[in-house]
Amino acid sequence: MAFFDKVKEAGIKGLDKAKDLGEQAKIKIDEEKAQMKLRDCYNALGKALAEKYPEFLKENFAEEAAAIEAIQAEIAKLQADLAAAKEK
C-alpha cells in the first residue's frame, strides 16, 4: 500500500503544481492586458497633446513631429489615390 500512497501523493503534488502554473498564467495574461491598456492611454494622451499643442511638439520633439507629418502626408496621398481609383 505504501507504493500506492506515494503514487497518490505524487499525483496530488502534480495537480497542485498544475493549478499553481495555471494561476500564474492567468496573472501574466491579466498583467499583459493591463500593460496594453496603459499603452493605449499613453497613445491617446500623446495624440491629444500633439493635436492640441503642435508647436510644443515641434519645439521639443522635432524628430517625432517630422515623422508624424511625413506619415500624415503619406496617409493623405493614399486616401486621395483611393478616391481617384474609386472614381474610375
matplotlib code that plots the C-alpha trace (Angstrom):
import matplotlib.pyplot as plt

x = [0.0, 2.9, 3.6, 0.1, 0.2, 3.4, 1.8, -1.3, 0.8, 2.8, -0.4, -1.7, 1.5, 1.4, -2.2, -1.2, 1.7, -0.5, -3.0, -0.3, 1.0, -2.5, -2.9, 0.5, -0.5, -3.8, -1.9, 0.5, -2.3, -4.1, -0.8, -0.3, -3.9, -3.2, 0.1, -1.9, -4.5, -1.6, 0.0, -3.4, -3.8, -0.3, -1.0, -4.3, -2.6, 0.3, -2.1, -4.2, -1.2, 0.3, -3.0, -3.6, 0.0, 1.6, 4.2, 5.3, 5.7, 7.8, 10.0, 10.6, 10.2, 11.3, 12.2, 9.0, 7.0, 8.7, 7.9, 4.3, 3.9, 5.5, 3.1, 0.1, 1.2, 1.5, -1.9, -3.5, -1.8, -3.1, -6.6, -6.5, -5.2, -8.0, -10.6, -9.3, -9.3, -12.9, -13.9, -12.6]
y = [0.0, 2.4, 2.4, 3.5, 6.1, 7.5, 7.5, 9.2, 11.8, 12.5, 12.9, 15.4, 17.3, 17.3, 18.6, 21.3, 22.3, 22.5, 24.6, 27.0, 27.2, 27.9, 30.7, 32.2, 32.1, 33.9, 36.5, 37.0, 37.4, 39.9, 41.9, 42.0, 43.2, 46.0, 46.8, 47.1, 49.4, 51.6, 51.8, 52.8, 55.5, 56.8, 56.7, 58.6, 61.2, 61.7, 62.1, 64.6, 66.7, 66.6, 67.8, 70.5, 71.8, 71.2, 74.0, 72.4, 69.2, 70.7, 72.6, 69.8, 66.7, 67.8, 64.3, 62.8, 65.8, 65.4, 61.7, 62.4, 65.0, 62.7, 59.8, 62.2, 63.4, 59.7, 58.9, 61.9, 60.8, 57.3, 58.5, 60.7, 57.8, 55.6, 58.2, 58.5, 54.8, 54.6, 57.2, 55.1]
z = [0.0, 0.6, -3.2, -4.0, -1.3, -2.8, -6.3, -4.9, -3.1, -6.3, -8.3, -5.8, -5.9, -9.7, -9.7, -7.2, -9.4, -12.5, -10.6, -9.5, -13.1, -14.3, -11.8, -12.7, -16.4, -15.7, -13.7, -16.5, -19.0, -16.8, -16.4, -20.2, -20.6, -18.1, -19.9, -23.2, -21.6, -20.3, -23.7, -25.2, -22.6, -23.3, -27.1, -26.6, -24.4, -26.8, -29.7, -27.8, -26.8, -30.3, -31.8, -29.1, -28.9, -32.3, -31.7, -28.4, -30.2, -33.0, -30.5, -28.1, -30.2, -33.7, -35.0, -33.8, -35.2, -38.6, -38.6, -37.8, -40.5, -43.1, -42.2, -42.2, -45.7, -46.8, -45.5, -47.3, -50.5, -50.1, -49.4, -52.5, -54.6, -53.2, -54.0, -57.5, -58.0, -56.9, -59.5, -62.4]

ax = plt.figure().add_subplot(projection="3d")
ax.plot(x, y, z, "-o")
ax.set_aspect("equal")
plt.show()
